[in-house]
Amino acid sequence: MNIQKYLTPEFKKKTVIVITSVLCMGFFLSFLIDVNLGTDPCTFMNLTISGLLGLSFGNWQLLLNAVLLVFVLIADRRMIGIGTIANMVLIGYVADFCRYLWSIFLPHEIFTAEPFRAIIFALALFGFIVSASFYMNSEMGLAPYDATSAIIGHWIPRIPFHFVRIAYDMLVILIGILAGGRPNVGTILMAFVLGPMITIVGRYMTRILHPEAKTEM
């Protein structure tokens, strides 16, 4: 094992980016869940299934990612890193913890009454998409859910990744519907926006992490 690579400024920078991104994802996700206008496709599916099974959102998300991790280990273990563990463990539990705090300290009306509900949804949706894009482009490993879409994208390189991601997220939404969930506008919107946003942020991240590389915009 090359210990030196873990002590480089680049590795430290990537670690800060991925941990911060994952914490922000859990934070913004808590608002998206509480305003109930739509979440990312994975959360939509996991909220529906966790409700059916009587599990907390964090527990079910960790369990599902643990199962998918087996596939990633077999298909392409290079996808696994600090970001994998951070995403698997932190996002669901951070969202659960934040929702607990909101239930104590924030008035319920801001999640149900307009225009507060719409404003919170718009801000949280934007924050979640940007945070997710930074996390996926941090080069520190992907959650098994995200790694699966990346692996599929590598299997069919002729199709741009953002199209693969859209199809992947739409399939997950379908699974959530079959499990009894009803997707809101935010869930459909994120299915179409997340893939392209990941690509755009990826170009920006390349300039940050690899300033010597020339990125074609």
C-alpha positions as CSV (number, residue, x, y, z in Angstrom):
1,M,0.0,0.0,0.0
2,N,1.3,3.4,-1.0
3,I,0.8,5.5,2.2
4,Q,2.3,8.6,0.6
5,K,-0.6,9.1,-1.8
6,Y,-2.9,9.6,1.3
7,L,-0.7,12.5,2.5
8,T,-0.7,14.5,-0.7
9,P,-2.4,17.9,-0.9
10,E,-4.6,16.6,-3.8
11,F,-5.8,13.6,-1.7
12,K,-6.6,15.9,1.2
13,K,-8.5,18.3,-1.1
14,K,-10.5,15.5,-2.5
15,T,-11.4,14.1,0.9
16,V,-12.7,17.5,2.1
17,I,-14.7,17.9,-1.1
18,V,-16.3,14.4,-0.8
19,I,-17.1,14.6,2.9
20,T,-18.5,18.1,2.6
21,S,-20.6,17.1,-0.4
22,V,-22.1,14.1,1.3
23,L,-23.0,16.0,4.4
24,C,-24.6,18.7,2.3
25,M,-26.6,16.1,0.4
26,G,-28.0,14.7,3.6
27,F,-28.8,18.2,4.9
28,F,-30.6,19.3,1.7
29,L,-32.3,15.9,1.4
30,S,-33.9,16.4,4.8
31,F,-35.7,19.5,3.5
32,L,-36.7,17.8,0.2
33,I,-38.3,14.9,2.2
34,D,-40.2,17.2,4.6
35,V,-41.6,19.6,1.9
36,N,-42.8,16.5,0.0
37,L,-42.6,17.9,-3.5
38,G,-40.1,15.3,-4.7
39,T,-36.7,13.9,-4.0
40,D,-34.0,12.3,-6.1
41,P,-35.1,8.9,-7.6
42,C,-33.0,6.8,-5.3
43,T,-34.5,8.5,-2.2
44,F,-38.0,8.2,-3.6
45,M,-37.6,4.5,-4.1
46,N,-35.9,4.0,-0.7
47,L,-38.5,6.1,1.2
48,T,-41.3,4.0,-0.3
49,I,-39.6,0.6,0.4
50,S,-38.5,1.6,3.9
51,G,-42.1,2.6,4.7
52,L,-43.3,-0.8,3.5
53,L,-40.7,-2.6,5.6
54,G,-41.1,-0.4,8.7
55,L,-37.4,0.6,8.7
56,S,-35.9,4.0,9.0
57,F,-34.8,5.7,5.8
58,G,-31.1,5.6,6.9
59,N,-31.2,1.9,7.9
60,W,-32.8,0.8,4.6
61,Q,-30.5,3.0,2.5
62,L,-27.5,1.5,4.1
63,L,-28.8,-2.0,3.7
64,L,-29.6,-1.5,0.0
65,N,-26.1,-0.1,-0.7
66,A,-24.5,-2.9,1.1
67,V,-26.2,-5.4,-1.2
68,L,-25.3,-3.3,-4.3
69,L,-21.7,-3.1,-3.0
70,V,-21.3,-6.8,-3.8
71,F,-22.1,-6.2,-7.4
72,V,-19.6,-3.3,-7.6
73,L,-16.9,-5.4,-5.9
74,I,-17.3,-7.9,-8.7
75,A,-17.8,-5.6,-11.6
76,D,-15.3,-2.8,-10.9
77,R,-13.8,-2.4,-7.4
78,R,-12.0,0.7,-8.6
79,M,-15.3,2.6,-8.0
80,I,-14.9,2.0,-4.2
81,G,-13.2,4.6,-2.0
82,I,-13.8,7.0,0.9
83,G,-16.7,8.5,-0.9
84,T,-18.4,5.0,-1.1
85,I,-18.4,4.6,2.7
86,A,-19.2,8.2,3.4
87,N,-22.3,8.1,1.1
88,M,-23.5,4.7,2.3
89,V,-23.3,5.7,6.0
90,L,-23.8,9.4,6.2
91,I,-26.5,10.6,3.8
92,G,-29.4,8.6,5.2
93,Y,-28.6,9.1,8.8
94,V,-27.8,12.9,8.3
95,A,-31.2,13.3,6.7
96,D,-32.9,11.4,9.5
97,F,-31.1,13.5,12.1
98,C,-31.8,16.8,10.4
99,R,-35.5,15.9,10.1
100,Y,-35.5,15.2,13.8
101,L,-34.0,18.6,14.5
102,W,-36.5,20.3,12.1
103,S,-39.4,18.6,13.9
104,I,-38.2,20.2,17.2
105,F,-37.0,23.6,16.2
106,L,-38.8,24.6,13.0
107,P,-42.5,25.4,12.6
108,H,-44.3,22.7,10.7
109,E,-46.0,25.4,8.5
110,I,-42.8,26.2,6.6
111,F,-42.9,22.7,5.1
112,T,-46.6,22.8,4.2
113,A,-47.6,26.5,3.6
114,E,-46.9,28.5,0.5
115,P,-44.7,30.3,-0.5
116,F,-42.3,28.9,2.1
117,R,-42.7,25.3,0.9
118,A,-41.9,26.2,-2.7
119,I,-38.9,28.4,-1.8
120,I,-37.4,25.7,0.5
121,F,-38.0,23.1,-2.2
122,A,-36.3,25.1,-4.9
123,L,-33.3,26.0,-2.8
124,A,-32.9,22.4,-1.4
125,L,-33.3,20.9,-4.9
126,F,-30.5,23.1,-6.3
127,G,-28.3,22.5,-3.3
128,F,-28.7,18.7,-3.5
129,I,-28.0,18.5,-7.2
130,V,-24.9,20.6,-7.0
131,S,-23.7,18.7,-3.9
132,A,-24.3,15.3,-5.6
133,S,-22.5,16.5,-8.7
134,F,-19.4,17.5,-6.7
135,Y,-19.5,14.2,-4.8
136,M,-19.7,12.1,-7.9
137,N,-16.8,14.0,-9.5
138,S,-14.5,14.0,-6.5
139,E,-12.7,10.8,-7.7
140,M,-12.9,9.4,-4.2
141,G,-15.3,6.5,-4.9
142,L,-19.0,6.3,-5.5
143,A,-21.9,4.9,-3.5
144,P,-22.9,1.5,-4.9
145,Y,-26.1,3.0,-6.3
146,D,-24.2,5.6,-8.2
147,A,-21.3,3.2,-9.1
148,T,-23.8,0.9,-10.7
149,S,-25.0,3.5,-13.2
150,A,-21.3,4.4,-13.9
151,I,-20.5,0.8,-14.6
152,I,-23.4,0.5,-16.9
153,G,-22.2,3.6,-18.7
154,H,-18.8,2.1,-19.1
155,W,-20.4,-1.0,-20.7
156,I,-22.1,1.1,-23.3
157,P,-19.6,3.9,-24.0
158,R,-21.3,5.0,-27.2
159,I,-24.1,6.4,-25.2
160,P,-23.3,9.7,-23.3
161,F,-23.4,9.1,-19.5
162,H,-26.1,11.6,-18.8
163,F,-28.5,9.6,-21.0
164,V,-27.5,6.4,-19.2
165,R,-28.1,8.1,-15.8
166,I,-31.5,9.4,-16.9
167,A,-32.6,5.9,-18.0
168,Y,-31.2,4.4,-14.8
169,D,-33.0,6.9,-12.6
170,M,-36.3,6.5,-14.5
171,L,-36.1,2.7,-13.9
172,V,-35.6,3.4,-10.2
173,I,-38.7,5.6,-10.2
174,L,-40.6,2.8,-11.8
175,I,-39.5,0.4,-9.0
176,G,-40.7,3.0,-6.5
177,I,-44.1,3.3,-8.2
178,L,-44.5,-0.5,-8.3
179,A,-43.8,-0.5,-4.5
180,G,-46.7,1.9,-4.0
181,G,-45.0,5.3,-4.2
182,R,-46.3,8.3,-6.1
183,P,-43.5,10.5,-7.5
184,N,-43.8,14.2,-7.3
185,V,-42.6,16.8,-9.8
186,G,-39.2,17.1,-8.1
187,T,-38.5,13.4,-8.5
188,I,-39.1,13.5,-12.3
189,L,-37.2,16.8,-12.6
190,M,-34.2,15.4,-10.8
191,A,-34.1,12.3,-13.0
192,F,-33.7,14.5,-16.0
193,V,-31.4,17.1,-14.5
194,L,-29.0,15.1,-12.3
195,G,-27.1,13.3,-15.2
196,P,-26.4,16.5,-17.2
197,M,-25.5,18.4,-14.0
198,I,-22.9,15.7,-13.1
199,T,-21.3,16.1,-16.5
200,I,-21.2,19.9,-16.2
201,V,-19.7,19.9,-12.7
202,G,-17.3,17.2,-13.8
203,R,-15.7,19.6,-16.3
204,Y,-15.3,22.2,-13.6
205,M,-14.0,19.7,-11.1
206,T,-11.3,18.6,-13.5
207,R,-10.0,22.1,-13.6
208,I,-9.9,22.2,-9.8
209,L,-8.3,18.8,-9.2
210,H,-6.1,18.7,-12.3
211,P,-5.3,22.3,-13.2
212,E,-2.6,21.1,-15.6
213,A,-5.2,19.3,-17.7
214,K,-7.0,21.2,-20.5
215,T,-10.7,20.7,-20.3
216,E,-12.7,21.2,-23.5
217,M,-15.8,23.1,-22.5
